Amino acid sequence: MSRSTKRKYTASLGARYGRTVRKRLAKVEEYKRIKYSCQSCGGKAVKRISVGLWKCARCGYAFTGGAYSPTTKIGELSHRIAKRQTF
């Protein structure tokens, strides 16, 4: 039987909780820790402060967003609809 390599964020879980749950958790943790680009200054310095709160380390711009990423699919959709209706 071959041994699988431990993933970065789920290594502490060991063999518990199943493969699918561990893969999903690893994906969420990866998205949560990425540095995103700032909406205000354009720099790649936006980090997650807490659930839904994001802050740019470069310009200090703080804003709300999704739990694990600064933008959500529903938020992007509503922004496009609002832009279209203002014309």
N, C-alpha and C positions, 0 to 999 in steps of 0.2 A: 504494500500500500504506500503510495507516495504522500509525502507531507506537503501541505500547502504553506505558502509564505504568509506571515501575519501582516495585515494591513496597518497602515500608519496609525489611524485613530482608533481602531478596534482591537489592537493587540492586547489591551488589558482585559478584554472580555473573554479571551480564550475560546473554548469550543461551545460556549453557551449561546443561547438565543437564536440559533439557526443562521445559515449563510445569507439568506435574503435580507434579514433584519440588519445584520452586520454590514452588508454592502450598502444598504440604504442609509445607515447611520454614518458610514464613512463618506458618502457623497454629501450629506448635509453638513458634516463637520468641515469638509473641504471648502464648500461654498461659503460657509460662515467665516472662515479665516483668510480668504483671499482679500487682497487690497483692490478696491474698486476705484474707478475714476470719479472725480468730484464733478457735480453738476454746476458748481459755481466757478471754480478756477481751472478745471480740466486736468488737474494733477492726479496721479495714481496714489492717493494717500488716504482714501476713505476706509475706516475700520469700524467694526461693530462695537458699540459701547455696551448695549444691553439689548433685550428683545425688542426689535423694531426701531431702535435708535442708532443712528449712524453719524459719524463725525469725521471731517477732513482734518488730518493732522497738519496740513500745509497752510490752509487759510482759516481754519476754525469753524467752518460752516457746518452746522448740525441740522439734521433733518430726520423725519420719520420715513420708514420704508417697511419692507417685509421682515419677517423674523430672521431669515437666514441670508437674504440678499437685499440690497438697497431698493430694488424695484421688483414688482411682482407682475405677472402676466395680466391680471385684472387691472392693476394700476396703469400699465402701459396702454391697455385698451381704452380705459376711460379718458386718459390724456389725449389719445388720438381722436376720440369722439368729441371731446370738448374743443379741441383745435379746429375740427371740421365745422362745428356749429357756430364758431365766432365769425366766420366769413360772411 
